[in-house]
Amino acid sequence: MAFTVDLDAFRFDPQLAAGVTGRRVLITGAGKDGGIGQAFALAAGLNGAATVGVHFHRSYHDGFDLVDRLRSEGVDAFPVQADVTNMGDLWAMRSYVIEHMGGLPPDLIICNSGLTERGYSFGRALREVPDESTAMRRARVRQHFIDNLEESRLVLDTKIDGFLAVTHLWAGEAVHHGVPVQIVYVSSRQAIDPGPSVPGYAISNWAVLQLPQVLDINLGRAAELASACSVLFPFIRTGMTDEYADNEKVFGRWQPRMLATTEAAEAFLQLLARPRDEVRSGMFELMVEPADGDAVQITWRQVRLPVVEERLAWSDAAPLRR
């Protein structure tokens, strides 16, 4: 498959390279040509990363093309094929990745694997079909139900199970080797502002927002070795979103246009260049707002989700005592 990306577009200002220079980077879901993961791999490799692990599952043609192109630019890149929902696959890649990184585990992991849904009316009955028999409708509704939930299950498994497993594996290796690791979870603005028709996508992206805090708590004294954060991206033009690029009903309530992968990667490097303690355990939302003329302004915001607990008068008035 043809490699369609302009490499020079991913060579950014040197001040943005601070977050990746000299680092051992592993990016999950980096194989697809024109995808966000590919953009992250190019941004890391072409801006000073010591080594770049390009992970993919099914997109092996594109994945190998990316590795070859990075190597042609003098980048120490290597392919990693694994199903992030298959624990045997993940464990098998452990020693392979460490070997390619000079005997040490990655110190920057970008959890980007993910799927989206074709979309369906969550919780709503199918429309009636004129003159359809009861038996035919029952069969149609059953199949629709099964297909929709199977689609959501794959999305949930890839994002939640995959991110959890990758975190458990590589945080454990960092602690074992006594080397620091930074983990970044790629989420979506739909995690906090769900769109219609993609329930599995919205739920899975919400779930990963809790991973940095869960990791911090579980590591205890070893938490100083591992830091994590989540990034919530808006609509980015990729193979998964290209059909909606001119449909303002899809992205218009959030942004004046979709971002290019180069723009998303540049903003991502800007965040990574910040001091580690500044981004630790944070949730960061990328905003795209109108500027002068046809230009857009791209900025980061920090998201906080405070838990508010309030007493319920009716429950306090009649507490259960056992």
Secondary structure, DSSP 8 states (H G I E B T S, - for coil): ------GGGG---GGGGGGTTT-EEEETT--STTSHHHHHHHHHHTTT-SEEEEEESS-HHHHHHHHHHHHHTT--EEEEE--TT-HHHHHHHHHHHHHHTTTS--SEEEE----------TT------TT--HHHHHHHHHHHHHHHHHHHHHHHIIIIIHHHHHHHHHHHHHHHHT--EEEEEEEEGGGTS--TT-HHHHHHHHHGGGHHHHHHHHHGGGGGGEEEEEEEE--B-STTTGGGTT-HHHHTTT-SS-B-HHHHHHHHHHHHTS-HHHHTT-EEEEEEEE-STT-EEEEEEEE---------HHHHHS----
